[in-house]
Amino acid sequence: MALAIGFLLLLLGIVTFFAWLPITFYFLQGLTTFSLIFWGMLALLLGYSERKAKREFARAVNDQASDQSEEIAPTETV
């Protein structure tokens, strides 16, 4: 979800940078553009970090489960 919001904000920032109305104030246009691009990049970074953390957590859980099954498997009762 954060990636989608990030792409949307980044796209809006790029659109406001290139398609501003001549009536708007330069400062307001610059502030809006910078803010949209900044928050878009921040949301993309958070979304990427969240996905990476989920992948690493899933990998760690799978590794731990396989380690436990290897420890249990060799023991046999005679």
Contacts in CASP RR format, 6 or more apart in sequence:
PFRMAT RR
TARGET T0000
AUTHOR 0000-0000-0000
METHOD contacts of the structure
MODEL  1
MALAIGFLLLLLGIVTFFAWLPITFYFLQGLTTFSLIFWGMLALLLGYSE
RKAKREFARAVNDQASDQSEEIAPTETV
2 43 0 8 1.000
2 44 0 8 1.000
2 46 0 8 1.000
2 47 0 8 1.000
2 50 0 8 1.000
3 43 0 8 1.000
3 44 0 8 1.000
3 47 0 8 1.000
3 48 0 8 1.000
3 51 0 8 1.000
5 40 0 8 1.000
5 43 0 8 1.000
6 39 0 8 1.000
6 40 0 8 1.000
6 41 0 8 1.000
6 42 0 8 1.000
6 43 0 8 1.000
6 44 0 8 1.000
6 47 0 8 1.000
7 40 0 8 1.000
7 44 0 8 1.000
8 40 0 8 1.000
9 36 0 8 1.000
9 37 0 8 1.000
9 39 0 8 1.000
9 40 0 8 1.000
9 43 0 8 1.000
10 36 0 8 1.000
10 37 0 8 1.000
10 40 0 8 1.000
10 41 0 8 1.000
10 44 0 8 1.000
12 36 0 8 1.000
13 32 0 8 1.000
13 33 0 8 1.000
13 36 0 8 1.000
13 37 0 8 1.000
13 40 0 8 1.000
14 37 0 8 1.000
16 29 0 8 1.000
16 32 0 8 1.000
16 33 0 8 1.000
16 36 0 8 1.000
17 30 0 8 1.000
17 33 0 8 1.000
17 37 0 8 1.000
20 29 0 8 1.000
20 33 0 8 1.000
END
